[in-house]
Amino acid sequence: MCRNIRPLNNFEPPATRDEVTAAALQYVRKVAGTTKPSQANEDAFYAAVKEIAHITEHLLDDLVTTAPPKNREVEAAKARARAQARYA
């Protein structure tokens, strides 16, 4: 999994449309093997981002969990601690 794609499920407040779109963009970039498509592929590239973001929103809406929602700031602090240990 790409390190830049963050889990979006079960957060309070829920993932925003911008977060979902950013994850979709990272996914399409990874699959396409490029960060910026050529002019010939631009329409297909951004259509894929839009479709994947749309599907992801449906997925997040439909997922069910009994776990309590995660706190974004606590999860970010954990990620920072892991990164510091990894790169120290």
N, C-alpha and C positions, 0 to 999 in steps of 0.2 A: 504494500500500500504506500502511496505517496506520503511523505511526511507532512506535506503542506495541506493535505486533506484531513480536516478535523472531524471527529464524530459530532453529529448534529442532533442526535436523538436524546430525548429525556433531559432537556435543560429547562431551567426556569430563569428568565423568560425563554420561550421557544425560539428556535433558529429563525433568523430573519430571511427575507427573500434575497438580500444581498449575500448573506452567508451561503445560502444554497447555490446561488449563481456562481459564487467564487469557487465552491467545491466542484461544480459542474465544469467550469472553465479549466481548473487544474486537471480534472479527469480527461477532458478532451485533449488538452495539451500533451498529457502523458501518452495517451493512445496514439495521437497523431505524430508524436515525436518532434513537435515544434511549438515554440511559444507564440509565434505569429505566423498565421497562414499566408501563403502566396495569394495574389489577387485572384488567381484561378480557383483557389480552394476556399476563399473567404466566406462565401455564402454557405457552403456545406459545413464549414467549421462552426460558424455562429448559429446555424440552424441546429446542429448537434448540441451545442451548449444550451440553447433554449429548451430543446426537447428533454434533455437529461435533467435540467433544473426543474422542469414541470413534473416529470416522473418522480424526482426526488421529493418534491413537496407532497405529492400523493402518498409516497411511501412513509414519510414522516407523520403525516396525518393518520395513516392507518395502523402504524405500529402501536402495540399495546404492551405495557410493562407494569409490574407491581412495585418496582423499585421507586424510591423517592426521587424527585427531580434533582439533578446535579446542579451545583452552584458554579457558575462560569468562573468566578474569581478564584475559588478554591482549586478548580481543575487547572486554571492557568498557572497558579502557584506551583502545583505538582509538576506541570510540564517544565516550568523554569528550573525547578530543583533537579529534574531528570537531565535537562540539558546541561546544567552546571556540572553535574557529576560526570556526564559523558565527555564534556570538553575541557574539564579542569586540568 
